[in-house]
């Protein structure tokens, strides 16, 4: 599966499938970051899982805690659940992290970092923080496991100036997953460069 020019690994595809199953099991109408986090933890065999264990996290216990924060729905739902805007943002941040680390794929380690980059607005992030997991210490463990050096600049969203007269350009792309993702660019040139990078 290729998204934003990056390949999602088989393990990530499995985790995203598990996230949909978790959401359906909890009778939720959408796949949220919490469902992705639960699936990532319950899969348990990825670089992300090893990094978390290295940080002293009991991943099974953390999955149970995050699961307990999700309020079950009242009605059964189907398998093709849409992603919430926060879940889509999580996937976009995962791809951005892979790009910033100069990786040509999106693995579970990027998915974990994408969740952590959501900040406190995502309930699952609070549970990670309570378990002692931060973006920085997770990144450090992941880079050590991958044998990769830390990028020279800290990974963070970079503010862009918007030229006068152009508010922004938004591209809506269907990746074949439930729902679509939207990418906002400050001008048509940036949007065109992005589209060319997909070739």
Buried (B, 14 or more C-beta within 10 A) or exposed (E): BEBBBBBBBEBBEBBBEBBBBBBBBBEBBBBBBBBBBBBBBBBBEBBBBBBBEBBEBEBEEBBEBBBEEBEEBEEEBEEEBBBBEBBBBBBBBBBBBBBBBEBEEBBBBBBBBBBBBBEEEBBBBBBBEEBEBEBEBBBBBBBEBBEBEEEEEEBEEEEEEEEEEEEEBEEEEEBEBBBBBEBEBBBEEBBEEBBEEEE
